[in-house]
Amino acid sequence: MRSIVVTGGAGFIGSAVVRRLVGEGRWRVVNVDALTYAGNLESVASVAGSPLHVFEHADVADAAAMARVFATHRPGAVLHLAAESHVDRSIDGAAAFVRTNVVGTQVLLDAARAHWSALPADERRAFRFVHVSTDEVFGSLGDDGAFDEESPYAPRSPYAASKAAADHLARAWHHTHGLPVIVTNCSNNYGPYQFPEKLIPLAIQRALAGAEVPVYGTGANVRDWLHVDDHVDALLRVLEGGVPGRTYVVGGGAERPNLEVARAVCRTLDALHPDPALGARERLIRLVADRPGHDHRYAVNAARIARELGWAPRRSFEEGLRETVAWYLANPGWTARILSGAYRLERLGLGAGA
């Protein structure tokens, strides 16, 4: 059985990938994670005891550790998801984003290239390095249009700039060294096990507590929402059938203004977990000072991955949100343990500096 390295495998999207791969039983999964604030092994507890799951507590920016991981496990593929990912945190302090997203990607690419170069010819041909990125590298849209694989890069936040740099490095290792790299750029993910600094889990937790649900600016900023399990479906299609050197844009086809997302969270909570003392939770929503440099709109055209790999999201936003809210209601202990660290649902990213 071939091994696959999944970086960031204790994070939100990475843990969903790990749970799926181990559950399907076709790969031996080497889960590499530094266990920073957003990494949590509870997110893979359901598969941690499987002989198909191996955890490596390591930082992708540590060259010696990455060389050891590749030498020990001899993977046939890499799914690179390890990243600092929160725009607000990147505004407060960009250094961690440059270290993990840029330097970490370069270190991992070098380790993968050294490993791949030494493989027998048939294993070299089968090897894949899937670099997972974001639609935020393309910048901001007006009210019309959508990003696709040919869209020019125009990152506008420190986070987006760090991911853009990582994308360029991944493509350079393919074109310069021949490493069989595939890049994906996805829209906003949501679903179970998401760290509660992001809009949907933050709104769920604050509305459950009867606290103010903050929405930046006028709430008119638009994002395309993709359920994490639909994203995992896409990544596995890319892993198994994607063409090295190509890019695949992945989106949920579910554009929503942020204010409407917050309202939808409140309405779903009212339906699944009514609180007569609180009444309608929409009254908790407050418009707050906008994020510095807040991009107006992201939208993606996922026609290529649909046409070439037969992928399409399976859930509507309403179905996915209901599943997500139900999961958080059923797993309060997970959230409580996550919040036992330094983060307390407070506002980040006001630009005061780290």
Secondary structure, DSSP 8 states (H G I E B T S, - for coil): --EEEEETTTSHHHHHHHHHHHHHTSSEEEEEE---TT--GGGGTTTTTSTTEEEEE--TT-HHHHHHHHHHH--SEEEE------HHHHHH--HHHIIIIIIHHHHHHHHHHHHHHTS-HHHHHH-EEEEEEEGGGG----SS--B-TT------SHHHHHHHHHHHHHHHHHHHH---EEEEEE-EEE-TT--TTSHHHHHHHHHHTT--EEEETTS--EEEEEEHHHHHHHHHHHHHH--TT-EEEE--S-EEEHHHHHHHHHHHHHHHS--TTT--GGGGEEEE---TT---B--B--HHHHHHH-----S-HHHHHHHHHHHHHH-HHHHHHHTTSS--S----SS---
